[in-house]
Amino acid sequence: MPFGRFTRALACSLLTMTAAAPALADDYPSKPIRWIVPYAAGGGSDFLARTISQGLSPRLGQTIVVDNKPGGNTAIGASETARAAPDGYTMLSADNGTLVFNPALYAKLSYDPEKDLAPVTLLGKFPMILVAGPALKATDVKGFIAEVKASAKGMDYASAGAGSPHHLAMELLKVETGVNLVHVPYRGAAPSLADVAGGQVPVMMVDLAAGAGFIKGGKVRALAVANSTRLPQLPDVPTFAELGYKNVEAAAQVGIVVPAATPKPIIDKLNHELVETIKDPAIRQKLVDFGIEPVGDTPAEYAALLKDERARWHKLIRDLNIKLD
């Protein structure tokens, strides 16, 4: 092909591609969207997805099908999303275990969160709270630290599972306070909370969504929140920063990601509709009442947060040599 004809053909091709991008977003979505939740039904991530999907579905004019795919510390759902067609019809509820912790905790992973998945928006945060049961005599963080230091063996703490935000938040507290805390992992927040409330284990970190009933019922005591501000649901409970531990900030962060090659116009449209759904007062209030701090940011902001979180938590995981395989 002569150079002139080639140049004209290339220009036409580029114009066609440019024109097709907005059209792609205009036509999307034209069928139901699958929302993969890598946890069993009934938990906090499941509630978040189902609550937001109720508002998102009418905005998009399509059914949102929430599909629970638990297992592999969220790797099963993440891998399935990574392999899905990059067309905007498969999205994943991804927490910081999926996108931040797992690459540092596992030598081999069935997906690469940075190469295989594209961030859409951070939906919300589940801030961590240090709670104590009857096995702890102390009534505040200062007393808790003193009690741990007074014990030659240190003190056990429960978690919702190895590699969970609850586990790593407590390891962060251990580093920041210099006390000897021994991890006792459970299979989920419910059984670990039950044992803390029953006096089998003195303390744990828990999110408000899982622990609200235990806290309000007086079964466990909230000592401090690992958040930048006090929680509106627990206005009398101080932050760790207020107590002099400004680096003790941790939360289960749940966002939406899609297959990496998903076109930007589709990502932008999904982002817009998700953020507007989160802004809806009725949806927002349901999330707050459940113990979730609603967010809703841009893809770029979410990507920047994930970069910062990886740097922060990977260092802690490496320094403590925490491995799950």
Disulfide bonds with the S-S distance in Angstrom:
none
